[in-house]
Amino acid sequence: MLVIVAPGQGAQTPGFLEPWLADPAFESRLNWLSAVAGLDLAHYGTAADADTIRDTAIAQPLLVAAGLATAPALFTDATQVGALAGHSVGELAAAALSGALTVEQAMVLVRERGKAMAEAAALTATSMTAVLGGDRDEVLAKLAEYGLTPANDNGPGQIVAAGTVEELAAFAEDPPAKSRLIKLSVAGAFHTKHMEPAVQTLAKYATAIGTGEPTTKLLSNRDGQVVTDGADALQRIVAQVNSPVRWDLCMQTFTELGVTGILELPPAGTLTGIAKRQLKGVETFALKTPDQLDDARAFVEKHGASV
């Protein structure tokens, strides 16, 4: 069984779309997505520096567009895909590929999501820190002690703490035993209470969005469960903005579904890296550049054949 996954914010790197734009079909798709988003995504994906594309209002549309513009080159028969999942903002790409949302709806929503989250982040000085290693219960207890939220739970030994800059600084002075802390280059405490204003904004937009029924299994970051109703998927995506990402539960569902192959859309590497460490025996493919497309299609054929 094949799962297609879409990465979240932080996966972008300067120039990652440059090789893709040599393909006229990709360029055409990206230009359309740029028009819908009201952003020059070709520029941001090729010429913009790291600081520029770190901006939440730019990073989020750029990431979703990268996945949506790349996917059509991988398969013509959607039944080859057993399930779809996205990490954080990647959920919007997954939802569009599943049919729960149209591509245009996903791009408008991610445009407004990025702006709203950037505005919410500007209200208070907040950030995020990756906590690697340590005992899970001890890590969670230490986060609670300092008022922090486990904003991303990516599985054993990989939890991302989020909160105010002061809370994170105090936490860094008293880290959990046998853990390593890595400050993340992000603009705010995403998936925490600090994003409540963004949730309220997106909830208003969501009332005007008509949804479709997912034609492929769509997993939710909230609890890792398969979502079969488009309206439910949309509400979960909105609510996820200030709720922790449970990628650990998504991977648990991958195992329960009998997944044999995971292909990550550009800018790939983060989610396949997690899967390699935690889903032993499951093959992975990190699609980064167009010269990998033939191998990627062969990977799709191999793992999607039984769907």
N, C-alpha and C positions, 0 to 999 in steps of 0.2 A: 504494500500500500504506500502511495506517495502523498506526502504533505508538502505544500508550498508555504513558506513562512516569509514574512516581511519585517525587516528590522525597525527599531525605534530610534528616537532622537539620540544623537551622539555617534551614530554609525557613519555619518557623512564625513567626507574628507575633501580637501580642495582638489578640484579637477577630476573627480571620479566619473563624471559623465562624458568627459572629452572623447574617449575612444568610441562611445556609443553614437555620438552625433555624426560620425562618418557614414552611418546607415541612414539613407533618406527616409525610410519608413519610420525609424525611431525618431528622427528629427521632426517629421510631420506630426507624429503623436505628441511629442513633447511641446511643440508649438501650440497645439490645440489645448493641452493641459495648462500651458502658460497663460493662454488667453482667458481660460475659465478662472484661473487663480489670480489673474491680474498682476503677475510677476514674470520677469524675464528669467525663467528657470534655466534656460541654456546658458545664460551668463553666470548665474549662481553656481551651476554645476561644472563650469569649466574655468572661469577667470577669477571668481571671487576668492578671497583669502579665508583662512580658518575662522578669524574673528567675525567676519561678515556672515558666514553660513552657520555660526553658532547661535545667531539671533533666532529665537524661537519662531518668530513670524515668518522667517525664511526657511529655516531648517525643516519644519514640518511639511509644508507643501512640496518642498524639494524631494523629501524622502518618499512621500506617497506617490508623486509623479514618476519617480525613478522606477518604482515597482510596477505601476500601471502601464508605463511605456515599454517596459521590458517583457512582461508576461506574454503578450501576443506572439512573440518570436519563439516561445518555448513549446506551445502546443496549440493545435487547432480544435482538438476534441477535449472539452472540459471534463468529460467523464473519465479521463485519465487521472485526474486529480482526486484523491480520496478525501482530503481535508485541507482547509486553509486556516492559517492563524497569523496574527500580527502582534508584535510586541509594542504596547502603548500606541503611539500614533500609527504604527503599522497595521493596527486593527482596521483602519479606514481603507487601506489598500486591499486587505483581505475581504472586507465586506463588499467592496465594489467587484472584486473578482468572483465572489460567490453569487452575485446577483441581488443581494439584499439592498444594495444601493447602486445607482448608476455611477459611471465614472465621473460625470459632471457633478452630481450631488456630493460625491466624496471629495472632489477638489474644492468646491465651495465651502463645505463643512470644515475641511482641514485649513483652509485659508482663515476662516473665522476662529477656529480652535487655536491656531497659532497666535493670532492677534490677541485673543482674549486671555490666553495663558501668559503671554508676554506682559500684558497690562496687569494681571494679577500678581505676577512675579515682581513687578516694579513697586508694589505697595509696601513690601517688607523685604529686608535683605535676607534671602534664603538661599540654600544650596543643597547639594547632595554629596554623599561620600560612600564609596563602595567598601563593604566589610567582607574581606576574604578570609575564610577559615574560621576557627573558633567553634565552640559548641553552640548549636542552634538556639537552645533554650537560654543559654547565658547571653548570647548576642541580643536576642529579643528582650530579655530582662534589662540589659544595659541600655538599650534604646529607649525603653519605657522610662527608665530612671532619669534620663536626660530630656524627656519630652519629645523624642524623635519618632518618626514613623518609618516602618520598613516598607518604603515606597515600591521597591521592586524585590520580589522574592524569586530569584532565578534558580533555586535549588540548593542542595547542601553546600554550605561554604560560600554562598554568593548572595548576599543581601545588601541592598542599597538603602542607606539611611538618609532621611531628608528632614529638614527643619530649618530653623533660623541659623544664621552664621554663628551667633553666640552659642547656641545649643551644640552645634557641630564642633566648635572649638573646645568646649568643655568635654565633650565626648572624646575628642582626640587626645586629651590629656589623661583620660582614664579608659583606654580601649579594652574590649573583652580579651580574656586570656587567649593566647595562641592565634590571634587574628592580625591581619594586616589591613591598614586603611589606605584608600586611594581617593583623593579629592577629585571629584568629577568636574569637568569644564562645562557646566550647565548654568542657565540663567535663573534658576529658581528651584523651589521644592515641589516638583511635579508629583501628582498623585498623593497629595496630602490636603489637609484642611485649608492650606493657603491658596488652593486653587478653586475654592468655592465660588468666587465671583465669575470665573470662567464657566463653571457648570451652569450657573443661572443664565448666562448669555446663550450658551449652546442649547439649553433646554427650550428657549424661546424659538430658536431657529428650527429645532427638531419638530415642533408642532406643525410646521408647514411642509415637511418632507414626506412624500409618499414612498413607501418601501416595497420591495419585492420579496418573494420567498427565496431563501438561499437554495441554489441548485446543487451546491456542494456543501459538505459538512463544514460548518463555521464554528471555530472554538472561541470562547470568551475569556478575556483576561481576568474577569471577576472570579471565576471558579473553575476554569478549565473545561467547562461543560460545552457540549455541542448545542448550538442555538439553531432552532428550526424555523423561527418566526422573524421576519425582517423588522417589524416594529420593535420586537424585544431586543434584537441586535442593536438597533439604533439607540434605544434607551440605555442599554448597557455601555455603549461607546461614550455617550454623554456623561453618565455617572462615573465612568472610569477615570475621568480627569482628576477627581479628588479622592480616588480609592486606590489602594495598592494593586500593583500588577502581579498577579499570581502565575508567573510563567512556569513555576514548578508544577502547578496543577495542570497546565496545558501539556507539559511533557508527560505527566502521569497518564493523561488521556491518550496521548500518542501511543504509549505502551499498550493501553487497554484496547485500542483500535487495531493493534497489530501492524503498526507502521514499520516499513522496512527501509524507506528512503526519505530524507528530508532535504529539500532544495530551498536555499535562501536567495531571495531576490536582491539585486543591488540596492545599496552598497553592502554586500554580503561579508560575513565572517563572524560576527558577534554571536548570532543564534546557533550557527553550525558549530562554533567553538564550544558553546555550552552543551550542545547535544553530544558532541564527541566525548566529553568528559562524563556525561551522566546517562546516556542511552547506549550502553555497550551493545554492539551487534547491529546497530542501525547505521546504514550508510548515509553520508552527508555530501552535499555539493554546494559550495559557496560560489555563486555566479557573480563575478566581478567585472569581467570584460567580454566584449562580443566575440573574441576569438575562442571563447569557451562554449559557444552556443551549440556546436555539433555534439560535443561531449554532454552538454546539459540535456539536449533532446534525447540522446541515447539513455541518459539517466532517467528521464521521464518515461520513456518506453519500457525500460526495465522494471521500474517500480510501479508504474501505472497500469501495466498490462492486465492485472487481475481485478481491477476496479470495474 
